[in-house]
């Protein structure tokens, strides 16, 4: 397969091998098979790594698992390390608890446009429904309108936009930076544009707004945000919230950068190359 046809799906994960298994199951059922998977593992324990390897061996997908030691929440760094292992010219970022619909790759491919990056969307799932999915007692993929109406009425799903497939038109384009609705758990960008802004900025420590900074710098580089709502929705499994201790400081950093026009990350992709203690395994 030519790199010009290949979409590289970079999935972040940390100690949620059960959720990641559902994500990989969703990717295994894709109507568009022209993609590879890179799992960007932010330091999962040996037990979770072994569970991931077991799923990878039986998935039938082309998968690379990139792991680095656990030093806290370092999503920016592990995404950069994941991108370093990709072969495609187009990147789709997905969190390891976001289950894709069967046309997820096809829809992202249909929205690919030079000079743009795609901000995807998600449907939040409830706690009890998530537990049933993780236990293999139900499935969220390829279900009917009636099924999702029942889930919505029971409070199992936050919205019904996962049922809709609106066309690619100018209304999706958002030329100016807007903080609202940024979703790094479902986002796509040309690899050349990712490198142009030096990837995610690893100076953002802890949870919060490294994705807003990434989007801001893409805008500063002249790119236009294209919204993928009613086309690329993923089903976001319930989980307890991560610590928000660093959120305020990270948000202030983004606000400051909005005044400077900064394009390249301070510590980013280039600086991650050759990082020590990175372990890479591949299947398919």
Buried (B, 14 or more C-beta within 10 A) or exposed (E): EEEEEBBBBBBBBBBBBBBBBBBBBBBBBBEBEBBBBBBBBBBBEEEBBEBBBEBBEEBEBBBBBBBBEBEEBBBBBBBBBBBBBBEBBBBBBBBBBBBBBBBBBBBBBBBBBEEBBBBBBBBEBBEEBBBBBBEEEBBBBEBEEEBBEEBBEEEBBBBBBBBEBEEBEEEBBBEEBBEEEBBBBBBBBBBEBBBBBBBBBBBBBBBBBBBBBBBBBBBBBEBBBBBBBBBBBBBBBBEEEBEEEBBEEBBEBBEEBBEEEBBBBBBBBEBBEEBEEBEEBEBE
